Amino acid sequence: MQPFPEEMLFHVASDPHEIENLAQSKKPEHQEALQRLRVAMETWIIESGDRGHIPEPPEVVAPFLKEMHDWFGTPDWAKGQ
């Protein structure tokens, strides 16, 4: 299991299992869709007051990390964070 890329874009009609990430595609139609969705996301963040871009303090995160580790283990890629 690897961390998710920063952006993902899928054509769910032709790729319902979301296998091919089109975010890095050079096709103009993919880049136009990506730009349109970026603007929609930024608008939603502002209008909703979403604070997901602000990291939680370590003391808030620590109990959740411990619980996830106890249940599932910690993947190697996450141990250095």
C-alpha positions, 0 to 999 in steps of 0.5 A: 500500500502506498500513500495516495498522490496529491491529486487523483482524477478518474473517468468513472464511466470507463474506469469504474474501479478507478485504476488509471489516475488521469491527473498527470495526463497531458490530454487537454480534456483531462487537464480542463476537467482537473482545472474545473474540479480544482476551482470547484474544490477551492470554492467549496472549501471557502464556502463551507469553512472547511479546515482540512488544510490545517493539520491537527495538533499531535496530541489530537492525532496520537490516539488515532494513530495508536488505535490504527496501529493496534488494529492494523499495524503501521506501514513502513512508509508511514513510520518516518512521519 
